[in-house]
């Protein structure tokens, strides 16, 4: 994770999130990721997700796309890293 780019509040939030993950998952595990993005951002997100197989569902008017995938994850650090990377996509919503 690129901690130098995170505020103290963000670092605390990620640490809390990581602790919750470690309490509730046994590693490695399949972890579900779900995002809402604009259609032109799909390739950018897939690159961050290492070209994982994704399910795409366009919104009713086609302005947004729901992106879902289950990925084999080895640790909570990997999940936090992925969420930190997707923050670079403008307007992304992580569910």
HELIX and SHEET records of a PDB file:
HELIX    1   1 UNK A    3  UNK A    5  5                                   3    
HELIX    2   2 UNK A    8  UNK A   24  1                                  17    
HELIX    3   3 UNK A   39  UNK A   41  5                                   3    
HELIX    4   4 UNK A   42  UNK A   48  1                                   7    
HELIX    5   5 UNK A   76  UNK A   86  1                                  11    
SHEET    1   A 4 UNK A  55  UNK A  58  0                                        
SHEET    2   A 4 UNK A  64  UNK A  73 -1                                        
SHEET    3   A 4 UNK A  29  UNK A  38 -1                                        
SHEET    4   A 4 UNK A  93  UNK A  94 -1                                        
END                                                                             
